[in-house]
Structure formats: structure tokens, C-alpha cells
Amino acid sequence: MKSTIAAAALIASVGTTWADKANDTLSVAFTKELENVDSYFNSSREGVVMQRAVWDGLIYRDPVTNEYKGNLATSWEWIDDTTLELKLREGVKFHNGEDFNADDVVFTVNFVAKEENGVKTQRNVNWMKSAEKVDDYTVRILLKDKFPAAIEFLSGPVSMYPNEYYAEVGPSGMGLKPVGTGPYKVTEVVPGQHFVLEKYENYHDSPKGQPSIGKIDIRTVPDVNTQLAELFSGTLDLIWQVPADQAEKMAAMDGFTVANESTMRVGYLSMDAAGRSSMEPNPFKDAKVRQAVNHAIDRKALVDNLLKGKSVVVNTPCFPSQFGCVTDAAVAYEYDPEKAKALLAEAGYADGFTTEFYAYRDREYAEAIASYLNAVGIRTDFKMLQYSALRDLNMKGEVPLAFLTWGSYSINDASAMVSQFFKHGSLDDARDDQAKADLDIADSSTDPAIRKEHYAKAIARITGEAFWAPMFSYNTNYVFKTDVDYTPTADEVLRFTNMAWK
């Protein structure tokens, strides 16, 4: 490994800015290319990181205590089941000098709530109907229906944009010259490759905390070995999502801190149960085939040997801590390759079949899953794509089988995952009316017991029919220089405001 790192370091150091504590610049690597800095027009974890740094929401949830606090709003109250009134913080300015007020909230909500405006993750915004201005610092958000998770969503993916600027430049302009109220302002964008953030000196009294480090220099470095090499050579200060085996080696070396933390991200196999793809015949329309896929994979071995850290086996189409993710309702499939083969034979595939199999990250995990499938006769034509390319292919219904992950935008409510994928949206490969009916009730009831009851019914249906093969939760390894002071949180968000120099 050391020779690989040394060779890569020599290459990486050419034309790269040296990380420099003396100049108050923290250099960070992203593995995935960020398609658009505008947080409403990407759905990647890197986009969530940028969103939390550059923009603010009306409400903030403390990632440690889970307490809701006012951010751009100072208080809020329900006028009725579908009307939320918020008092806004006065004296806040956007990075371009625009004053923040009710007009910005009204514009932002009314823009993102319209499906035709193309927000990438509709589930984050389509529960809102519109917003109305009461006065300059009071607004009302009107919901389409009862939505008890509204406060949770407002504390996460729903950021406020400057109405005048956004009306002028739109998503493409915001992607090139982002403007928010957040703790860091963007001073340079090379799309997909390089982003420079600088501490916003006029940041308001936010529960996020005040930024300490003056400049964050973020570059896209897809290869982990190159990232490690740059840590050694001094051109990077912090990397994350480091594979377990490499993190273990780094932990034994001087000069670096390795921190492992759990995440809300779930890895899963999605199967074309609804027959949306052009695969013909399509074995995944048969529940026995889908159950065979579930029995074919040794999830515990994947966790123990590949993911390690704080990862666990997951049997639900949601993260176990999320409200409504009733784990007892799920059908769990033990590792039983012989049973998998028997189910395939019962479905008419005694000799197995061949299928395209897609992934966008963690090639090692995907290849291990493919090996398990191949062992029971499901031969995989493996295709590794960029995240945005696979997501778009998925939305068109052209993917028969894929290894995917979902981090729920760190929203601690089952609606952010199970309802994202099983309510007949563009990413729903099951299109099951029964699951949707229960999710509709669970998503809109204001009675927690009724919500849990119907999430449980939906989870039982989804897992019983094996529409997915849930795999495991993720953990994240963060590796950074010892002169960086940082304690990661369990929600998989790099918070630059939590970082400081020692």
C-alpha cells in the first residue's frame, strides 16, 4: 500500500494547492462528482454537505440531542393541521447583501413545491402546497395534506434562497455562483471538480455555530488511493468515506486521526418487480425470484469482512432509528443459497438467468454481492456508472437490478426513505398499490400510533414480497491530520462549522 500511496503522491502533487494551516485553508476531497451545487438539483451526499455549509433552513435539528431549534425562523406554530406559521429572524443577510425576509421564504417554497420546476428529490418538497406572506417577518407554509414530519423536513433539505437573485439566475446560475445565508460563502466553482468556500464574517447567531476555519478548499478526487497519497504529501487535510481496510492501516500511522461513525445510509438491492425495464422475460416480476435474491446473500459476512466499524445488517426498507421504521414487522431472509436455488427452480429458472446489474459506488461491495448471486445461478452483467447517470436511468425505469444506497438526507423519519421509494414515484420499481395505500395513511396521520401501525403494514408487505433486498447500514471512516480538531456526527454530514485547527 505504501508504494501505491507514494507513487500516487508524486502524481497528485503536480498542480495542486498545498494544504496550509498557516493560511487557514482546510483542503478536503470529495469522491463523487457533484453535478450541481444548487442543493435542490442534486441528490448526492456531497450536495447535502454543501447545502448545510452554504444555505440555512428555517429550523435546525441538533444532530446530537435531536432538539429542534430556530435558525432562519425564531419560532413556529401550527395554525391548523395543514398551516404552519413561522416568525423569521431579522437582520440576516445573504452572501450577496440581500436582506432575508418573508419574500425569500415565499419565493423559495412556491418555486420548489411546483413539480414542473424539477427539484431532483420530490419527496423533500412535494408535501408543501405554497407559502404566504403575513408580514415582512412572518410567513405561513400551506401543506397539501397533513404531514407530521414537516418540522423534520424543514430542519433538513429545505433551504431558503434569495428571491431576487434566484428569480434572475435560476438553478444553473445558482450552481455556478451560489448565494445563501450559511456559515460559508462560495467564492469559486469549477463544476464537478473544485469548490472554494470562505467563512462568512456576517453569519447570524445560528445554532449551527460560528465558522472557525477561514477557507475550505474542496476538490473531486475519485480514487481513494490518490486521496490517501495527497494526505501523505500534504495537499489534503481531510478525507472521508475511506474503506475499512485502508482506514485500519491509516489508524496505525502517526500524524493522522481516524474516526469511525455510524450513518443513516442503507445499502440495498432494487429489483424491477413492476416490469418497468426492457428485460424480457423479466424474472424479477416473480416474488420467488426476488426472495431467492434475498436468500442468496450473506449480509453478516459483508458487514463483518467489508464494512466493519459501526455497520449492522438491515432487514427494513428504512433506517432502524427513523420514526415508523418498525423492524419487527420486516420479514428477515437468512443466508440460505440452497433455498435460493430451490426458489429459482420453482419459478422456472432451474438453470438460472443472466441480468444486467448496476452500481455507482463501493465496487468491492457490489462485486461481492454479484459473487453471491452468481453462486446460485443469477449471472450478472456488472455495470459501474456515475451516480447521476444511474439515478437518471433508474428514474426512467431501465434498471432490472441495482446495488444502491440512500441516506434519507439525514431525516430521522421513515417517510424520507420507505415513502421515497414505494409511493409510485419515478424511483419506485414495485408500484404496489397496497404498500402505497398504507404509506399514504402513515405519512398524513397526526396520530403517532396510527403512523407506526401503517408503516409496519407497508414494511411487512414490502419485505414479504421481497421488492427490495435490504443489505446493511453504512458507517463512515474519516481520516484527517492530527492538527485538525473534528468530531463527526452520526448523520453523515461533514459540518465545516464543527472543524477547527488545534
C-alpha positions in Angstrom: 0.0 0.0 0.0 2.8 2.4 0.9 4.4 2.2 -2.6 1.0 2.8 -4.2 0.5 5.9 -2.0 4.0 7.2 -2.7 3.6 6.8 -6.4 0.2 8.4 -6.4 1.5 11.2 -4.2 4.1 12.3 -6.8 1.3 12.5 -9.4 -1.2 14.2 -7.1 1.2 16.9 -6.0 1.6 18.3 -9.5 -0.6 21.4 -10.0 -2.3 21.0 -6.6 -2.6 23.7 -3.9 -0.7 22.8 -0.8 -2.9 22.4 2.3 -1.8 25.2 4.7 -2.9 25.6 8.3 -0.8 28.8 8.3 -3.0 30.3 5.6 -6.1 29.0 7.4 -7.1 26.7 4.5 -8.5 23.2 5.0 -8.2 21.0 2.0 -10.9 18.3 1.6 -11.6 15.7 -1.0 -15.0 14.6 -2.5 -15.0 11.2 -4.1 -18.2 11.7 -6.2 -18.6 14.5 -8.8 -21.2 17.0 -7.6 -23.5 17.6 -10.6 -24.9 20.9 -9.4 -24.1 23.0 -6.2 -27.8 24.1 -6.1 -29.0 21.8 -3.3 -32.4 21.3 -4.9 -30.9 20.0 -8.1 -28.6 17.2 -6.9 -29.3 14.3 -4.6 -25.9 13.2 -3.5 -24.4 13.2 -0.1 -21.8 15.7 -1.3 -24.7 18.0 -2.1 -26.0 17.7 1.4 -22.6 18.7 2.8 -22.5 21.8 0.6 -26.2 22.6 1.4 -25.6 22.7 5.1 -22.5 24.9 4.7 -23.8 27.4 2.2 -27.5 27.7 3.0 -29.7 27.7 6.1 -33.1 26.2 6.8 -35.9 27.7 8.8 -35.3 25.2 11.6 -32.3 23.3 12.8 -32.1 19.9 14.4 -29.2 19.3 16.8 -27.5 16.1 15.5 -26.6 15.0 19.0 -29.7 15.8 21.0 -32.2 15.8 18.2 -33.7 19.0 19.6 -35.3 21.4 17.1 -34.1 25.0 17.3 -34.9 28.1 15.4 -32.5 29.1 12.6 -33.9 31.4 10.0 -37.1 31.1 11.9 -37.2 32.0 15.6 -40.5 30.3 16.4 -43.3 28.3 14.7 -46.8 27.1 15.5 -49.5 25.1 13.8 -52.5 27.2 12.9 -54.3 24.1 11.9 -53.3 20.6 10.6 -52.1 22.0 7.3 -50.9 25.5 8.1 -47.6 26.3 9.8 -46.9 29.9 10.8 -43.2 30.9 11.4 -41.7 34.1 12.8 -38.5 34.9 10.9 -35.1 36.1 12.2 -34.5 39.8 11.5 -31.2 41.3 10.4 -30.0 38.3 8.3 -28.3 39.0 5.0 -27.5 36.7 2.1 -23.9 36.4 0.9 -24.6 39.0 -1.9 -26.0 41.5 0.6 -29.7 40.9 0.0 -31.8 41.1 3.2 -33.5 37.9 4.2 -37.3 38.3 4.8 -40.6 36.7 4.1 -40.4 37.3 0.4 -37.5 34.9 0.2 -39.4 32.1 2.0 -42.5 32.6 -0.1 -40.5 32.5 -3.3 -38.4 29.5 -2.3 -41.3 27.4 -1.2 -43.5 28.3 -4.1 -40.7 27.5 -6.6 -39.6 24.2 -5.2 -43.1 22.9 -4.5 -44.1 23.0 -8.2 -43.2 19.7 -9.6 -42.6 21.2 -13.1 -39.6 23.1 -11.7 -37.8 19.8 -11.4 -36.4 19.5 -7.9 -34.4 16.2 -8.0 -35.8 14.7 -4.8 -39.5 15.5 -4.9 -40.2 13.8 -1.6 -38.3 16.6 0.1 -40.6 19.3 -1.1 -43.9 17.9 -2.6 -45.6 17.9 0.8 -45.8 21.7 0.6 -48.5 23.4 -1.4 -47.4 27.0 -1.2 -46.3 29.8 1.2 -47.9 33.1 2.1 -46.5 36.3 3.5 -48.2 37.6 6.6 -45.8 40.5 7.1 -42.1 41.0 6.4 -41.0 38.6 9.1 -44.0 36.2 9.3 -44.9 33.5 6.8 -47.3 30.7 6.6 -46.5 27.4 4.8 -49.5 25.6 3.5 -49.4 21.8 3.2 -51.2 19.7 0.6 -52.3 17.3 3.4 -51.4 16.6 7.0 -47.7 15.8 7.2 -46.4 15.3 10.7 -42.8 15.1 9.5 -42.9 18.7 8.3 -40.7 20.1 11.1 -38.1 17.4 10.4 -38.0 18.2 6.7 -37.8 21.9 7.4 -34.8 21.2 9.6 -33.0 19.3 6.8 -33.3 19.6 3.0 -35.5 22.7 2.7 -33.1 25.6 2.4 -34.0 29.3 1.9 -32.8 31.0 -1.3 -32.7 34.8 -2.1 -35.8 35.6 -4.1 -34.4 38.4 -6.3 -31.2 36.6 -7.2 -32.8 33.1 -7.8 -35.5 34.6 -9.9 -32.8 36.1 -12.1 -30.3 33.2 -12.4 -32.3 30.1 -11.7 -30.8 26.7 -10.8 -28.0 26.9 -13.4 -26.9 30.3 -12.1 -27.1 29.2 -8.5 -25.0 26.2 -9.4 -22.2 28.4 -10.8 -22.4 31.3 -8.3 -24.2 30.0 -5.2 -25.7 32.6 -2.7 -27.0 31.6 0.7 -27.1 32.8 4.3 -25.0 29.9 5.6 -21.7 29.9 7.6 -19.6 29.7 4.4 -19.9 31.5 1.2 -18.8 30.1 -2.2 -16.0 32.0 -3.9 -15.0 29.6 -6.6 -16.8 26.9 -8.6 -15.3 24.6 -11.3 -18.3 22.5 -11.9 -17.9 18.9 -10.6 -14.2 19.5 -9.8 -13.3 22.3 -7.4 -15.1 24.4 -4.9 -13.7 27.1 -2.6 -15.7 28.2 0.5 -14.8 31.1 2.7 -16.0 31.9 6.2 -19.0 34.3 6.1 -18.0 37.0 8.5 -21.6 38.3 8.9 -23.1 35.0 9.8 -26.0 35.3 12.1 -26.4 33.8 15.6 -27.3 30.4 14.3 -27.5 27.1 16.3 -25.1 25.7 13.6 -22.4 27.7 15.4 -19.9 30.2 14.0 -17.3 29.0 11.5 -13.7 28.9 12.7 -11.6 27.9 9.7 -11.2 30.7 7.2 -11.3 28.7 3.9 -12.4 25.3 2.8 -10.8 24.0 -0.5 -12.8 21.1 -1.9 -11.6 19.0 -4.9 -13.1 16.0 -6.5 -10.6 13.2 -6.3 -12.4 9.9 -7.4 -9.6 7.5 -6.5 -9.2 6.7 -2.8 -5.5 5.8 -3.1 -4.9 9.2 -4.6 -6.7 10.8 -1.7 -4.5 8.9 0.7 -1.4 9.9 -1.2 -2.4 13.5 -1.0 -2.9 13.2 2.7 0.7 12.0 2.9 2.1 14.6 0.6 0.3 17.4 2.4 -2.1 18.5 -0.3 -5.2 17.3 1.6 -6.1 17.7 5.3 -9.3 15.6 5.5 -10.9 12.7 3.5 -14.0 10.7 4.3 -15.8 7.5 3.2 -12.5 5.7 3.4 -12.8 1.9 3.0 -12.3 -0.1 6.3 -9.1 -1.9 5.3 -7.4 1.4 4.4 -8.7 3.2 7.4 -7.3 0.5 9.6 -3.9 0.9 8.1 -4.0 4.7 8.5 -5.0 4.4 12.1 -1.7 2.7 12.8 0.3 5.6 11.4 1.5 8.7 13.1 0.2 12.1 12.1 -3.4 11.1 11.3 -6.7 10.7 13.1 -9.1 8.0 12.0 -12.7 8.4 13.3 -15.5 5.9 12.5 -19.1 6.9 12.9 -22.4 5.3 12.0 -24.7 6.8 9.4 -28.3 6.6 8.4 -27.3 5.3 5.0 -28.8 1.9 3.9 -27.4 -0.2 1.1 -30.0 -2.3 -0.8 -30.7 -4.2 -4.0 -33.6 -2.8 -6.0 -35.3 -5.2 -8.4 -37.6 -4.4 -11.3 -40.7 -6.1 -9.7 -43.1 -3.9 -11.7 -41.5 -4.8 -15.1 -40.6 -1.3 -16.0 -37.3 -2.2 -17.8 -37.0 -3.7 -21.2 -35.7 -7.1 -19.8 -37.7 -9.9 -21.4 -38.6 -12.2 -19.9 -38.2 -10.4 -16.6 -37.6 -12.8 -13.7 -37.9 -10.1 -11.1 -41.6 -9.9 -11.6 -41.8 -13.2 -9.8 -41.8 -12.9 -5.9 -40.0 -16.3 -5.7 -37.1 -14.9 -7.7 -36.9 -11.8 -5.5 -37.0 -14.0 -2.4 -34.2 -16.1 -3.9 -32.1 -13.0 -4.3 -32.7 -12.2 -0.6 -31.6 -15.7 0.5 -28.6 -15.7 -1.8 -26.6 -13.0 0.0 -24.7 -13.3 3.3 -25.3 -9.9 4.7 -23.5 -10.5 8.0 -20.3 -11.7 6.2 -20.4 -8.4 4.1 -20.7 -6.4 7.3 -18.0 -8.3 9.2 -15.5 -8.5 6.4 -16.0 -5.4 4.2 -17.9 -2.6 6.0 -16.8 -3.3 9.6 -17.0 -0.4 12.1 -20.5 0.5 13.3 -22.4 -1.1 10.3 -25.1 -3.6 11.0 -27.3 -5.9 9.0 -30.6 -4.1 7.9 -33.8 -6.0 7.0 -36.0 -3.0 6.5 -36.5 -0.5 3.6 -35.7 2.3 6.1 -33.1 3.1 8.7 -34.0 1.4 12.0 -33.7 4.7 14.1 -36.2 6.5 11.8 -39.7 7.1 13.3 -42.0 4.5 11.9 -39.3 2.1 10.8 -40.9 -0.9 12.7 -38.1 -3.5 12.5 -40.3 -6.3 14.0 -42.7 -6.0 11.0 -40.0 -6.9 8.5 -39.5 -10.4 7.0 -35.9 -11.3 7.5 -34.2 -13.6 5.0 -31.5 -15.8 6.4 -28.5 -16.7 4.2 -29.5 -19.9 2.5 -28.1 -20.5 -1.0 -29.8 -23.9 -1.3 -33.2 -22.3 -0.6 -32.4 -19.6 -3.1 -31.7 -22.3 -5.8 -34.9 -24.1 -4.9 -37.0 -20.9 -5.2 -35.4 -20.2 -8.6 -36.3 -23.7 -9.8 -39.9 -23.2 -8.5 -40.1 -20.0 -10.6 -38.9 -21.8 -13.7 -35.2 -20.8 -13.6 -33.6 -24.0 -12.5 -30.6 -23.1 -14.7 -30.6 -19.6 -13.5 -30.6 -16.5 -15.7 -28.5 -13.5 -16.7 -29.2 -9.9 -15.8 -27.7 -6.5 -16.0 -26.5 -5.4 -12.6 -25.7 -1.8 -11.8 -23.9 0.1 -9.1 -22.5 3.6 -8.6 -20.3 3.2 -5.6 -18.4 0.7 -3.5 -17.3 -1.6 -6.3 -15.9 -4.1 -3.8 -19.3 -4.4 -2.1 -21.1 -4.7 -5.4 -18.7 -7.4 -6.7 -19.1 -9.4 -3.5 -22.9 -9.2 -3.9 -22.5 -10.3 -7.6 -20.5 -13.3 -6.4 -23.2 -14.5 -4.1 -25.8 -14.1 -6.9 -23.6 -15.9 -9.4 -23.2 -18.8 -6.9 -26.9 -19.5 -7.0 -27.2 -19.1 -10.8 -28.1 -15.5 -11.2 -25.3 -14.4 -13.6 -24.6 -10.7 -13.5 -23.5 -8.4 -16.3 -22.0 -5.8 -14.0 -22.0 -2.1 -15.0 -20.5 0.7 -12.8 -21.9 4.1 -13.6 -21.6 7.6 -12.2 -24.3 8.3 -9.6 -26.2 10.9 -11.6 -26.2 8.6 -14.7 -27.5 5.6 -12.7 -30.1 7.7 -10.9 -31.4 9.1 -14.2 -31.5 5.6 -15.7 -33.4 4.4 -12.6 -35.9 7.2 -12.9 -36.7 6.1 -16.4 -37.3 2.5 -15.2 -34.5 1.0 -17.2 -32.6 -0.9 -14.5 -33.5 -4.5 -13.7 -31.2 -4.9 -10.8 -29.0 -2.4 -8.9 -27.0 -2.0 -5.7 -27.9 1.4 -4.4 -27.8 3.4 -1.2 -29.9 6.0 0.4 -29.0 8.3 3.3 -32.5 9.9 3.7 -30.9 13.4 3.6 -30.3 12.5 7.3 -34.1 12.9 8.0 -35.0 10.8 11.0 -38.4 9.8 9.8 -39.4 6.7 7.8 -41.2 8.8 5.2 -37.8 10.0 4.0 -36.9 6.5 2.8 -39.7 4.0 2.5 -42.2 6.6 1.2 -39.5 7.9 -1.2 -39.3 4.6 -3.0 -42.7 2.9 -2.6 -45.4 5.5 -3.5 -45.3 5.2 -7.3 -42.7 7.9 -7.8 -40.1 7.8 -10.5 -37.8 5.6 -8.4 -40.5 3.1 -7.4 -39.7 -0.3 -9.0 -42.5 -2.1 -7.3 -45.6 0.1 -7.9 -47.5 -1.8 -5.3 -50.9 -0.3 -4.5 -51.2 -2.0 -1.1 -47.9 -0.6 0.1 -48.8 2.9 -1.2 -52.2 2.9 0.5 -50.6 2.2 3.9 -47.8 4.7 3.3 -50.4 7.4 2.4 -52.1 6.9 5.7 -48.8 6.8 7.7 -47.4 9.9 6.0 -50.5 12.0 6.7 -51.8 10.9 10.1 -51.1 13.1 13.1 -51.5 10.2 15.5 -48.1 8.5 16.1 -49.7 5.2 16.8 -51.6 5.2 13.5 -48.4 6.2 11.7 -46.5 3.3 13.2 -49.3 0.8 12.5 -49.4 1.7 8.8 -45.6 1.9 8.3 -45.5 -1.5 9.9 -48.1 -2.8 7.4 -46.2 -1.3 4.5 -42.8 -2.7 5.7 -44.4 -6.2 6.1 -45.8 -6.0 2.6 -42.6 -4.7 1.0 -40.3 -7.3 2.7 -42.8 -10.1 2.4 -43.0 -9.6 -1.3 -39.2 -9.0 -1.4 -39.5 -5.9 -3.6 -36.0 -5.0 -2.3 -33.2 -6.8 -0.7 -32.1 -4.5 2.1 -28.4 -5.2 3.0 -26.8 -3.2 5.7 -26.3 0.2 7.2 -23.2 2.2 6.4 -20.5 3.6 8.6 -18.1 6.3 7.5 -14.4 6.5 8.2 -12.9 10.0 8.4 -9.2 10.4 8.1 -7.6 13.8 8.9 -4.4 15.3 10.0 -3.8 15.5 13.8 -3.8 19.3 13.7 -7.5 19.2 12.7 -10.0 19.2 15.5 -13.2 17.4 14.4 -15.7 15.0 15.9 -18.0 13.5 13.3 -21.7 13.2 13.9 -23.8 10.1 13.2 -25.8 11.7 10.3 -23.1 11.5 7.7 -22.8 15.3 7.3 -19.4 16.9 7.1 -20.0 20.1 9.2 -17.3 22.6 8.5 -18.5 24.8 11.3 -17.6 22.0 13.7 -14.0 21.9 12.5 -11.1 23.9 13.9 -7.3 23.9 14.0 -5.6 22.6 17.1 
